[in-house]
Amino acid sequence: MDSRNPVLNREFSAPQLATFHEPPPTAAQLQEMYDGPTGTSTTTRMTLDDVVVRSGVLFVVLVAGAFAGWQLVERAAWVVWVCAIIAFGLALAATFTREAKPALILLYAVFEGLFLGGISRWYDVYVAAVKGTQTGIVMQAIIGTLVAFGVMLALYSSGRLRATPRFQKIMLIALFSYGGIALVSLIGAIFGLGGGWGFYGVGTLGLALCVVGVALAAFTLVLDFDAIQKGVEAGLPERESWRAAFGLMVTLVWLYLELLRFLAILNSRN
């Protein structure tokens, strides 16, 4: 089954065809293995514990970067947007490398954290200015992201949600459709549509799109869980646990941003 998270779409969706699997050994190699010491293994396999540990490391780095970005946006807002561009480039590089690159993934977490901290501060200041008081939307978005992650993990672990072929096809169509709408909305926002929010600032339609974005990001977690489980079962190398953690981070960052935008628009309308 294919994962529709591009980060996990290759090695984790069809691990038996992944590029890191070596061809069958030759006769000479077999003899060398036979003559060598017993009880050794050339490759350590990835486990769920590996993914959990790598995810924890990445999120510590992300949060540290977010704290720095929160302070930085007041002094040089343009730096935050530069960090967003760098993070995007690093994400593409980390996604399409043949083997997982821990240093590249850690750098992504740093720059993505700087961007998240900056844009979170921007949303917080914007809504406070509109409402005339602090609303705590950043903390609400963080809690909402953690709750959604916990709920999806529980549903997947219990077997109530599975990444079946039909589920994947529906998600693929929905993701491409939503991506197209978001792109057109961005172009419209540049020209002032919806008060600078694009389609997301157009009445009830905007709030409905926000809800759809949150739901899609949340359900993408199911695809990630499924891809990681299959990767573990297939015996992927331990190094690929970094790519698994990276895939989860990409989805959770998307979910957080969707929730943050929804709360910002909702609060600015009241």
Secondary structure, DSSP 8 states (H G I E B T S, - for coil): ---SSTTTSSTTTSGGG-TTS-----HHHHHHHHHS-SS--SS-B--HHHHHHHHHHHHHHHHHHHHHHHHHHHH-HHHHHHHHHHHHHHHHHHHHSSS--HHHHHHHHHHHHHHHHHHHHHHHHHHHHHHSS---HHHHHHHHHHHHHHHHHHHHHTTSS---HHHHHHHHHHHHHHHHHHHHHHHHHHTTGGGGTGGGGSHHHHHHHHHHHHHHHHHHHHHHHHHHHHHHHTT-BTTHHHHHHHHHHHHHHHHHHHHHHHHHHHHHH-
